[in-house]
């Protein structure tokens, strides 16, 4: 399967709700081959369906179940999906923390005024 340009946040038909910065984009971490395109597709599928809530990373069991479903349960594939998940999950958590701090600062300014 070829890389689908819609998976890039810069595409007009992007499937990303948020626009992650290029520094965490899986495109820079993986050579875009049919295999890496499938890995990105699998991670995206897991991102939409495998989270119990937005504050938790994907479960290892869920990742392995999807890899087995596609007969793709190889250590290198696991590592690539884990790399994508770790990078993007950390970025999202940092964004949540930043938003909380900004909200607290705004709330503190309102109270003092």
Secondary structure, 3 states (H helix, E strand, C coil): CCCCHHHCCCCCCCCCCCCCCHHHCHHHHCCCCHHHHHHHHHHHHHHHHCCCCCCCCCCHHHHHHHHHHCCCCCHHHHHHHHHHHHHHHHHHHHHHHHHHHHHHHHHHHHHHC
